[in-house]
Amino acid sequence: MIQKLTAKEEDIMAIIWKLKKAFVKEIMMELQETLHYNTVSTIVRNLEEKQFVGHTAFGKTHQYHPLVSQEKYSQLIMQLNSQRYFGGSYKDMVSFFAKNEKISKKELEEILELIKE
């Protein structure tokens, strides 16, 4: 079973999903903040231990690729947030966004159309 990642792991995972495959130096170039090579490398190895990424070895260098899709991870996060904040009710979660004007009437209509399909 996949688990929730730390914020830094999510940042690096987002880059790996975007690039599809990447060396640590390529990941570092995409980061919004400056992190030391060893820090990024450690985070990527943690992601590998958690079975989020795999690697292809090129000598002593590794190129990393995702093993868990962004969609599958998003589903987990939405499920966890729904359980934690809305008692597992997606209806209550959508209502929350509607009441706080984070989702428009047009977007709600589009969601209804998706449900009807």
MARBA-976399 format. One line per 8 residues: number of its first residue (from 1); for each residue x, y, z of N, C-alpha, C. Coordinates in nm, 3 decimals. Layout:
<sites>
NUM) X,Y,Z,X,Y,Z,X,Y,Z  ...
</sites>
This chain:
<sites>
1) 0.084,-0.119,0.000,0.000,0.000,0.000,0.088,0.125,0.000  0.049,0.222,-0.080,0.128,0.345,-0.085,0.097,0.432,0.036  0.193,0.515,0.072,0.178,0.599,0.190,0.193,0.746,0.153  0.149,0.833,0.244,0.161,0.977,0.223,0.308,1.016,0.232  0.349,1.106,0.143,0.486,1.154,0.138,0.501,1.282,0.219  0.625,1.314,0.255,0.653,1.444,0.317,0.643,1.551,0.209  0.640,1.677,0.249,0.630,1.788,0.154,0.747,1.787,0.057  0.869,1.766,0.106,0.988,1.762,0.019,0.981,1.644,-0.078
9) 0.937,1.529,-0.027,0.922,1.412,-0.115,0.819,1.440,-0.223  0.709,1.506,-0.188,0.607,1.540,-0.288,0.664,1.634,-0.393  0.744,1.732,-0.350,0.806,1.826,-0.445,0.893,1.751,-0.546  0.974,1.661,-0.495,1.065,1.587,-0.583,0.988,1.488,-0.669  0.887,1.425,-0.612,0.805,1.332,-0.689,0.735,1.405,-0.803  0.688,1.527,-0.779,0.622,1.606,-0.884,0.718,1.629,-1.001  0.844,1.652,-0.971,0.943,1.671,-1.076,0.966,1.542,-1.153  0.976,1.431,-1.082,0.998,1.302,-1.149,0.877,1.268,-1.236
17) 0.756,1.295,-1.188,0.637,1.273,-1.272,0.643,1.360,-1.397  0.683,1.484,-1.379,0.690,1.578,-1.492,0.794,1.534,-1.595  0.913,1.497,-1.548,1.023,1.462,-1.638,1.015,1.318,-1.689  0.939,1.233,-1.623,0.924,1.090,-1.655,1.045,1.006,-1.614  1.164,1.059,-1.633,1.287,0.995,-1.586,1.390,1.105,-1.567  1.471,1.092,-1.461,1.563,1.202,-1.431,1.678,1.157,-1.342  1.791,1.219,-1.365,1.906,1.206,-1.277,1.890,1.310,-1.166  1.961,1.292,-1.055,1.950,1.385,-0.942,1.980,1.528,-0.986
25) 2.081,1.548,-1.070,2.115,1.684,-1.116,2.000,1.748,-1.193  1.927,1.668,-1.271,1.812,1.721,-1.345,1.699,1.759,-1.249  1.682,1.680,-1.145,1.581,1.711,-1.043,1.617,1.843,-0.976  1.745,1.859,-0.942,1.791,1.981,-0.875,1.763,2.106,-0.960  1.779,2.095,-1.091,1.755,2.210,-1.179,1.609,2.253,-1.181  1.519,2.159,-1.151,1.375,2.188,-1.154,1.322,2.238,-1.019  1.398,2.219,-0.913,1.351,2.258,-0.780,1.336,2.409,-0.767  1.235,2.451,-0.693,1.211,2.593,-0.667,1.309,2.649,-0.565
33) 1.363,2.562,-0.481,1.457,2.605,-0.378,1.590,2.534,-0.401  1.695,2.588,-0.346,1.827,2.528,-0.359,1.849,2.427,-0.247  1.870,2.304,-0.287,1.902,2.199,-0.192,2.035,2.138,-0.232  2.110,2.091,-0.136,2.239,2.027,-0.162,2.215,1.895,-0.237  2.308,1.859,-0.323,2.299,1.736,-0.401,2.271,1.616,-0.311  2.345,1.605,-0.201,2.329,1.491,-0.110,2.188,1.485,-0.050  2.130,1.603,-0.023,1.994,1.608,0.031,1.893,1.554,-0.070  1.905,1.600,-0.194,1.814,1.553,-0.299,1.833,1.404,-0.322
41) 1.957,1.361,-0.325,1.987,1.219,-0.345,1.927,1.134,-0.233  1.937,1.180,-0.110,1.879,1.108,0.004,1.728,1.099,-0.008  1.664,1.210,-0.046,1.517,1.211,-0.062,1.475,1.113,-0.171  1.549,1.112,-0.282,1.516,1.020,-0.392,1.534,0.875,-0.347  1.638,0.847,-0.272,1.658,0.711,-0.221,1.545,0.672,-0.125  1.498,0.769,-0.045,1.383,0.743,0.042,1.259,0.710,-0.041  1.241,0.782,-0.151,1.129,0.755,-0.240,1.141,0.615,-0.301  1.264,0.574,-0.327,1.287,0.440,-0.380,1.255,0.334,-0.274
49) 1.295,0.359,-0.150,1.263,0.266,-0.040,1.113,0.253,-0.021  1.041,0.363,-0.042,0.895,0.363,-0.028,0.827,0.310,-0.154  0.908,0.269,-0.252,0.862,0.212,-0.379,0.780,0.309,-0.464  0.817,0.437,-0.457,0.757,0.538,-0.544,0.837,0.553,-0.673  0.967,0.528,-0.665,1.053,0.539,-0.783,1.141,0.415,-0.794  1.181,0.389,-0.917,1.280,0.287,-0.946,1.395,0.355,-1.016  1.500,0.280,-1.048,1.612,0.342,-1.117,1.673,0.249,-1.221  1.740,0.312,-1.315,1.824,0.243,-1.411,1.965,0.290,-1.384
57) 2.056,0.195,-1.368,2.195,0.229,-1.337,2.275,0.254,-1.465  2.350,0.362,-1.463,2.446,0.394,-1.568,2.580,0.408,-1.499  2.649,0.297,-1.480,2.771,0.300,-1.400,2.733,0.328,-1.256  2.794,0.432,-1.199,2.763,0.470,-1.061,2.648,0.569,-1.052  2.598,0.613,-1.165,2.490,0.711,-1.170,2.356,0.640,-1.190  2.252,0.691,-1.126,2.119,0.633,-1.140,2.023,0.733,-1.203  1.943,0.682,-1.295,1.835,0.762,-1.353,1.705,0.708,-1.294  1.627,0.796,-1.233,1.507,0.756,-1.161,1.381,0.774,-1.245
65) 1.284,0.687,-1.222,1.155,0.693,-1.292,1.044,0.657,-1.193  0.923,0.709,-1.215,0.813,0.682,-1.121,0.763,0.538,-1.130  0.730,0.482,-1.016,0.664,0.352,-1.009,0.518,0.369,-0.969  0.486,0.481,-0.905,0.349,0.515,-0.866,0.306,0.634,-0.951  0.190,0.624,-1.013,0.143,0.734,-1.097,0.096,0.852,-1.012  0.100,0.968,-1.071,0.053,1.088,-1.002,-0.096,1.075,-0.971  -0.170,1.014,-1.062,-0.314,0.996,-1.042,-0.341,0.905,-0.921  -0.266,0.796,-0.910,-0.287,0.705,-0.797,-0.254,0.774,-0.665
73) -0.146,0.853,-0.663,-0.111,0.924,-0.541,-0.215,1.031,-0.508  -0.265,1.100,-0.609,-0.369,1.201,-0.588,-0.495,1.139,-0.527  -0.530,1.020,-0.573,-0.646,0.950,-0.518,-0.626,0.922,-0.369  -0.505,0.878,-0.333,-0.476,0.851,-0.193,-0.489,0.977,-0.109  -0.431,1.087,-0.156,-0.433,1.212,-0.081,-0.577,1.263,-0.065  -0.655,1.255,-0.172,-0.793,1.300,-0.162,-0.871,1.213,-0.064  -0.846,1.083,-0.066,-0.914,0.993,0.027,-0.874,1.026,0.172  -0.744,1.045,0.195,-0.698,1.079,0.331,-0.757,1.211,0.379
81) -0.756,1.312,0.292,-0.811,1.443,0.330,-0.961,1.436,0.352  -1.029,1.358,0.271,-1.173,1.341,0.288,-1.203,1.278,0.424  -1.126,1.175,0.459,-1.146,1.108,0.588,-1.111,1.200,0.705  -0.998,1.270,0.692,-0.947,1.352,0.802,-1.036,1.473,0.829  -1.081,1.540,0.724,-1.149,1.668,0.743,-1.300,1.665,0.717  -1.347,1.560,0.647,-1.489,1.559,0.609,-1.558,1.428,0.642  -1.503,1.354,0.737,-1.565,1.229,0.779,-1.582,1.128,0.667  -1.496,1.136,0.565,-1.503,1.044,0.452,-1.607,1.081,0.348
89) -1.672,1.196,0.364,-1.778,1.238,0.272,-1.723,1.331,0.164  -1.724,1.281,0.040,-1.681,1.365,-0.072,-1.784,1.476,-0.097  -1.910,1.447,-0.066,-2.015,1.549,-0.079,-1.984,1.667,0.012  -1.948,1.639,0.137,-1.914,1.746,0.229,-1.788,1.821,0.184  -1.696,1.748,0.124,-1.574,1.813,0.076,-1.606,1.909,-0.040  -1.685,1.864,-0.134,-1.723,1.951,-0.246,-1.806,2.069,-0.196  -1.895,2.043,-0.100,-1.976,2.151,-0.042,-1.887,2.256,0.024  -1.782,2.211,0.091,-1.687,2.302,0.153,-1.627,2.397,0.049
97) -1.583,2.341,-0.063,-1.524,2.424,-0.168,-1.627,2.518,-0.230  -1.749,2.472,-0.246,-1.854,2.556,-0.302,-1.887,2.671,-0.207  -1.900,2.642,-0.078,-1.933,2.745,0.020,-1.822,2.849,0.033  -1.700,2.807,0.014,-1.587,2.898,0.025,-1.546,2.957,-0.110  -1.635,2.941,-0.209,-1.617,2.997,-0.343,-1.485,2.957,-0.406  -1.443,2.832,-0.382,-1.322,2.778,-0.442,-1.355,2.696,-0.566  -1.487,2.677,-0.589,-1.533,2.605,-0.707,-1.655,2.680,-0.760  -1.657,2.699,-0.890,-1.765,2.778,-0.950,-1.886,2.691,-0.982
105) -1.997,2.758,-1.009,-2.119,2.688,-1.048,-2.095,2.610,-1.177  -2.021,2.671,-1.269,-1.990,2.604,-1.396,-1.908,2.477,-1.372  -1.812,2.483,-1.281,-1.731,2.365,-1.250,-1.816,2.256,-1.185  -1.909,2.296,-1.098,-1.999,2.199,-1.037,-2.087,2.132,-1.143  -2.134,2.210,-1.240,-2.213,2.153,-1.349,-2.132,2.054,-1.431  -2.004,2.087,-1.453,-1.915,1.995,-1.526,-1.896,1.865,-1.449  -1.885,1.875,-1.315,-1.872,1.756,-1.232,-1.998,1.670,-1.244  -2.114,1.736,-1.240,-2.241,1.661,-1.255,-2.247,1.589,-1.388
113) -2.199,1.653,-1.494,-2.197,1.590,-1.626,-2.106,1.466,-1.625  -1.992,1.475,-1.559,-1.901,1.362,-1.549,-1.967,1.245,-1.474  -2.042,1.279,-1.372,-2.109,1.176,-1.292,-2.216,1.105,-1.376  -2.286,1.182,-1.459,-2.393,1.127,-1.541,-2.340,1.030,-1.648  -2.215,1.049,-1.689,-2.158,0.967,-1.795,-2.129,0.827,-1.754
</sites>
